[in-house]
Amino acid sequence: MRIRWRLAAALVAGATLLAAAGCGDDSGGGSGDGPVELRFSWWGNNDRAETTKKVIAAFEAKNPGIKVTGDFADFNAYFDKLATEVASGRGPDVITLGGAYPREYGGRGALLDLSRVSGELKTDKIDAAALGNGKFEDKQFGVPTGVNTPVIIADPVVFEKAGVPLPDDATWTWDDFVRIATDVAKKSPKGTYGVADPTKSDTLDVYSRQRGEGLYTPDGKLGISKQTLVEWWTLTTKLRDAGASPPAATTAELATQPSPEQSLIGRGLAGMQVDWSNQIGALRKASGHPLKLLRYPGESSAQQKGMWLQASQVYTINAKSKHPKEAAKLVDFLVNTEDAGKLILTDRGIPANGDVLKAILPALNEDQKAQAEFIEAATPTMGQPLVIGPEGSTDTPNILTRLNDEVLFNRKTPAEAADEFAKQVEAAIK
């Protein structure tokens, strides 16, 4: 059994995606009696690579006629290299994507409609909401590697020292959120805040969905209203002015320091932080505190539920793969078998296949079980599947960060920032 491993080098970003993208010589393939050769790409660190190596070995043992080459890189280098390879027709057979990238690539014809390989890749035991993250234009282009959900992460140590009880996340409102964050900050030492600034594109999605909107519409337009944006920035400037969240300079600095160890909650300097459920382990390790997962405020009284099950990542198949059925067999093995699940555990999210999740529960550590239990309890109350951002929407987080700085530094009013956000995002997604 031969598995080749290459750490992908960062190439020039921004290569144009071509609808005729596909696998070139690197994807290769056997001829005559030789094995079929696949290339499987993902992003992550060396620990993930070692785990994936074991999964590929298990797959090859059950499929001796297929050889798989693993290809990985860190997040930024991965997408730079992938864009270049797909544009040049040398993309991997199985491609790991996330966020708005499935729609970016699928919309340009680079991804296979998985209905063409439904005999090899089953999706009937995968959560329907999670499947929605890989579906658009009524076609299933990807399946979730696992699921997580946007959450509020709370530090009970900070709350206890402040003498403030943890919120009841089944009933709390956004007014409660502001009041509690302010209370924690006022009763904590200087430099400890009730909440890190919560402005992120995911948070805006939750907040606007609760108001019957959403960051994007199903037909690929901007969905969030200017009024909702104004209300949001009015809320966050209220937090800032009350000292419940950090001053503008601190928030701007933190935006360039994304690691758990650099975050306020990771340093024990915030009572709450918006994040993803799968970050609980890393943040617990950084802080040394028994952090808790909470539902977003406003869910119980919202026009509609804002939270959703999010595919941690999405496995897709290159539309021009020379071996789509064999690629589908690999994806099926990754998401639907206990053999793969017991190796991957929660590295790529909580398994979306319920049978796989049950099989791995005994092997999960305390942090992983906290994620699984939270998602299991919250799933019945989740909202509709997320509307995946259209082509160009990968620019939205950067647009939001820039304009959030403008608001927090008082260089723009919430209304001015809302107008500019709409203008810039609409230009990006045309």
QUIFENLIN-V247067 format. One record per residue. N is the residue number from 1. RES is the residue in three letters. OMEGA is omega in whole degrees, -180 to 180 (999 if undefined). Layout:
n | res | omega
N | RES | OMEGA
N | RES | OMEGA
This chain:
n | res | omega
1 | MET | -175
2 | ARG | 177
3 | ILE | -179
4 | ARG | -177
5 | TRP | 179
6 | ARG | 172
7 | LEU | -176
8 | ALA | 177
9 | ALA | 179
10 | ALA | 176
11 | LEU | -177
12 | VAL | -178
13 | ALA | 171
14 | GLY | 178
15 | ALA | -178
16 | THR | 177
17 | LEU | -180
18 | LEU | -180
19 | ALA | -179
20 | ALA | -178
21 | ALA | 177
22 | GLY | -177
23 | CYS | 177
24 | GLY | -175
25 | ASP | -177
26 | ASP | -180
27 | SER | 173
28 | GLY | 180
29 | GLY | -178
30 | GLY | 173
31 | SER | -178
32 | GLY | -179
33 | ASP | -179
34 | GLY | -179
35 | PRO | 170
36 | VAL | 179
37 | GLU | 178
38 | LEU | 171
39 | ARG | -175
40 | PHE | -176
41 | SER | 176
42 | TRP | 174
43 | TRP | 178
44 | GLY | -177
45 | ASN | -178
46 | ASN | 178
47 | ASP | 178
48 | ARG | -180
49 | ALA | 180
50 | GLU | 177
51 | THR | -178
52 | THR | 176
53 | LYS | 179
54 | LYS | 179
55 | VAL | 179
56 | ILE | 178
57 | ALA | 179
58 | ALA | 178
59 | PHE | -179
60 | GLU | 179
61 | ALA | 180
62 | LYS | -179
63 | ASN | -173
64 | PRO | 178
65 | GLY | -178
66 | ILE | 174
67 | LYS | -175
68 | VAL | 174
69 | THR | 177
70 | GLY | -177
71 | ASP | -175
72 | PHE | 178
73 | ALA | 172
74 | ASP | -168
75 | PHE | -175
76 | ASN | -180
77 | ALA | -179
78 | TYR | -175
79 | PHE | 173
80 | ASP | -178
81 | LYS | -179
82 | LEU | 179
83 | ALA | -180
84 | THR | -178
85 | GLU | -179
86 | VAL | 179
87 | ALA | -178
88 | SER | 179
89 | GLY | -179
90 | ARG | -178
91 | GLY | 178
92 | PRO | 176
93 | ASP | 178
94 | VAL | -173
95 | ILE | 174
96 | THR | 179
97 | LEU | 179
98 | GLY | 178
99 | GLY | -179
100 | ALA | -175
101 | TYR | 177
102 | PRO | 179
103 | ARG | 177
104 | GLU | -176
105 | TYR | -180
106 | GLY | -180
107 | GLY | 179
108 | ARG | 175
109 | GLY | -175
110 | ALA | -176
111 | LEU | -179
112 | LEU | 169
113 | ASP | -171
114 | LEU | 175
115 | SER | 180
116 | ARG | 180
117 | VAL | -177
118 | SER | 177
119 | GLY | -179
120 | GLU | -176
121 | LEU | -178
122 | LYS | 180
123 | THR | -173
124 | ASP | -179
125 | LYS | 179
126 | ILE | -178
127 | ASP | -175
128 | ALA | -180
129 | ALA | 179
130 | ALA | 177
131 | LEU | -179
132 | GLY | 179
133 | ASN | 179
134 | GLY | -177
135 | LYS | 172
136 | PHE | -175
137 | GLU | 178
138 | ASP | 177
139 | LYS | 177
140 | GLN | -178
141 | PHE | -178
142 | GLY | 175
143 | VAL | -175
144 | PRO | 173
145 | THR | -178
146 | GLY | -177
147 | VAL | 167
148 | ASN | -178
149 | THR | 175
150 | PRO | -175
151 | VAL | 163
152 | ILE | 175
153 | ILE | -176
154 | ALA | 179
155 | ASP | -178
156 | PRO | 178
157 | VAL | 178
158 | VAL | 179
159 | PHE | -178
160 | GLU | 179
161 | LYS | 179
162 | ALA | -178
163 | GLY | -179
164 | VAL | 179
165 | PRO | 175
166 | LEU | -179
167 | PRO | 171
168 | ASP | -172
169 | ASP | 176
170 | ALA | -174
171 | THR | -170
172 | TRP | -178
173 | THR | 176
174 | TRP | 174
175 | ASP | 176
176 | ASP | 180
177 | PHE | 179
178 | VAL | -178
179 | ARG | -178
180 | ILE | 179
181 | ALA | 179
182 | THR | -180
183 | ASP | 179
184 | VAL | -178
185 | ALA | -178
186 | LYS | -176
187 | LYS | 180
188 | SER | 177
189 | PRO | 178
190 | LYS | -179
191 | GLY | 173
192 | THR | -172
193 | TYR | 177
194 | GLY | -178
195 | VAL | 168
196 | ALA | -179
197 | ASP | -171
198 | PRO | -175
199 | THR | 174
200 | LYS | -179
201 | SER | 179
202 | ASP | 178
203 | THR | 176
204 | LEU | 178
205 | ASP | 178
206 | VAL | -175
207 | TYR | -178
208 | SER | 176
209 | ARG | 178
210 | GLN | 180
211 | ARG | 177
212 | GLY | -178
213 | GLU | -174
214 | GLY | -179
215 | LEU | 179
216 | TYR | 176
217 | THR | 180
218 | PRO | 179
219 | ASP | 172
220 | GLY | 178
221 | LYS | 173
222 | LEU | -175
223 | GLY | -177
224 | ILE | -179
225 | SER | 177
226 | LYS | 179
227 | GLN | 178
228 | THR | 176
229 | LEU | 178
230 | VAL | 179
231 | GLU | -180
232 | TRP | -178
233 | TRP | 172
234 | THR | 178
235 | LEU | -175
236 | THR | 176
237 | THR | 174
238 | LYS | 176
239 | LEU | -180
240 | ARG | -177
241 | ASP | 180
242 | ALA | -176
243 | GLY | 180
244 | ALA | 173
245 | SER | -173
246 | PRO | 172
247 | PRO | -174
248 | ALA | -176
249 | ALA | 179
250 | THR | 179
251 | THR | 179
252 | ALA | 179
253 | GLU | -180
254 | LEU | 180
255 | ALA | 179
256 | THR | -177
257 | GLN | -170
258 | PRO | -175
259 | SER | 179
260 | PRO | -178
261 | GLU | -179
262 | GLN | -178
263 | SER | 178
264 | LEU | -178
265 | ILE | 177
266 | GLY | 177
267 | ARG | 180
268 | GLY | -175
269 | LEU | 177
270 | ALA | 177
271 | GLY | -176
272 | MET | 176
273 | GLN | 172
274 | VAL | -177
275 | ASP | 177
276 | TRP | -175
277 | SER | -178
278 | ASN | 177
279 | GLN | -175
280 | ILE | -178
281 | GLY | -179
282 | ALA | -179
283 | LEU | 174
284 | ARG | 179
285 | LYS | -178
286 | ALA | -174
287 | SER | -173
288 | GLY | -177
289 | HIS | -180
290 | PRO | -175
291 | LEU | -177
292 | LYS | 175
293 | LEU | 179
294 | LEU | 171
295 | ARG | 176
296 | TYR | 172
297 | PRO | 175
298 | GLY | -176
299 | GLU | -175
300 | SER | -177
301 | SER | -174
302 | ALA | 173
303 | GLN | 172
304 | GLN | -178
305 | LYS | -179
306 | GLY | -177
307 | MET | -179
308 | TRP | 171
309 | LEU | -176
310 | GLN | 172
311 | ALA | 178
312 | SER | 174
313 | GLN | -179
314 | VAL | 173
315 | TYR | 178
316 | THR | 179
317 | ILE | 179
318 | ASN | -178
319 | ALA | -178
320 | LYS | 176
321 | SER | 177
322 | LYS | -175
323 | HIS | -176
324 | PRO | -179
325 | LYS | 178
326 | GLU | 176
327 | ALA | 178
328 | ALA | 176
329 | LYS | 178
330 | LEU | 180
331 | VAL | 178
332 | ASP | 178
333 | PHE | -178
334 | LEU | -172
335 | VAL | -171
336 | ASN | -178
337 | THR | 177
338 | GLU | 179
339 | ASP | 179
340 | ALA | -178
341 | GLY | -178
342 | LYS | 175
343 | LEU | -177
344 | ILE | -176
345 | LEU | -178
346 | THR | -177
347 | ASP | 179
348 | ARG | 180
349 | GLY | 176
350 | ILE | -177
351 | PRO | 179
352 | ALA | 174
353 | ASN | -176
354 | GLY | 180
355 | ASP | 178
356 | VAL | 179
357 | LEU | 179
358 | LYS | -177
359 | ALA | -175
360 | ILE | -175
361 | LEU | -179
362 | PRO | -176
363 | ALA | -175
364 | LEU | 175
365 | ASN | -174
366 | GLU | -179
367 | ASP | 180
368 | GLN | 178
369 | LYS | 178
370 | ALA | 177
371 | GLN | -176
372 | ALA | -178
373 | GLU | 179
374 | PHE | -178
375 | ILE | 178
376 | GLU | -180
377 | ALA | -174
378 | ALA | -174
379 | THR | -180
380 | PRO | -178
381 | THR | -178
382 | MET | 177
383 | GLY | -179
384 | GLN | 177
385 | PRO | 179
386 | LEU | 170
387 | VAL | -179
388 | ILE | -180
389 | GLY | 180
390 | PRO | 176
391 | GLU | -179
392 | GLY | -176
393 | SER | 175
394 | THR | 175
395 | ASP | -173
396 | THR | -179
397 | PRO | 179
398 | ASN | 177
399 | ILE | -179
400 | LEU | -180
401 | THR | 180
402 | ARG | -178
403 | LEU | 176
404 | ASN | 175
405 | ASP | -180
406 | GLU | 180
407 | VAL | -175
408 | LEU | 177
409 | PHE | 178
410 | ASN | 176
411 | ARG | 173
412 | LYS | 173
413 | THR | 175
414 | PRO | -180
415 | ALA | 179
416 | GLU | 179
417 | ALA | 178
418 | ALA | 178
419 | ASP | -178
420 | GLU | 178
421 | PHE | -180
422 | ALA | -179
423 | LYS | -175
424 | GLN | -180
425 | VAL | 178
426 | GLU | 177
427 | ALA | -178
428 | ALA | -173
429 | ILE | 178
430 | LYS | 999
